[in-house]
């Protein structure tokens, strides 16, 4: 993974790197690998993740078709 440092602004580059790592799921992966997960717990977690994924896709599909109202996104504060 590569992040460019512009004008010797390391803080901004570090923020960009953290954002990329977060998007890739590196932090979640590290947290999961900290301790052993029993196979039964792994199956239950993966099943719950799959259910969440399916529900999210169904919700998005219904919103696109106009059956559900669009949820407004909160306004981001200006920098």
SVG drawing of the C-alpha trace seen along z (x, -y; Angstrom):
<svg xmlns="http://www.w3.org/2000/svg" viewBox="-43 -24 52 50">
<polyline fill="none" stroke="black" stroke-width="0.4" points="0.0,0.0 1.4,-3.4 0.6,-6.9 2.1,-10.0 3.5,-12.7 2.9,-16.1 4.7,-19.2 6.3,-17.2 2.8,-16.9 3.2,-13.5 0.1,-13.9 -2.1,-14.2 -0.4,-11.2 -0.8,-9.2 -4.6,-10.0 -4.8,-8.8 -3.0,-5.6 -5.3,-4.9 -8.3,-5.5 -7.0,-3.1 -6.2,-0.4 -9.7,-0.8 -11.4,-0.4 -9.3,2.7 -10.4,4.2 -6.8,4.6 -7.7,3.4 -10.7,5.8 -8.5,8.7 -5.8,7.9 -8.4,7.8 -9.8,11.1 -6.4,12.7 -5.5,11.6 -7.1,14.6 -8.3,18.0 -11.8,18.4 -13.5,21.7 -14.8,23.2 -18.4,23.1 -18.0,19.3 -16.5,18.7 -19.4,20.4 -21.9,18.4 -20.0,15.1 -19.8,15.8 -23.5,16.7 -24.5,13.5 -22.3,11.5 -24.0,13.1 -27.4,12.3 -26.4,8.7 -25.1,8.5 -28.2,10.0 -30.5,7.6 -28.4,4.6 -28.6,5.6 -32.3,6.1 -32.8,2.7 -30.7,1.0 -32.7,2.7 -36.0,1.7 -34.8,-1.9 -33.8,-2.0 -37.3,-0.7 -38.9,-3.3 -40.5,-1.0 -38.5,-2.4 -37.6,-6.1 -34.0,-7.1 -32.3,-7.6 -30.7,-11.0 -27.0,-11.1 -25.9,-13.4 -24.1,-16.5 -20.3,-16.4 -18.9,-19.3 -16.8,-21.7 -13.0,-21.7"/>
</svg>
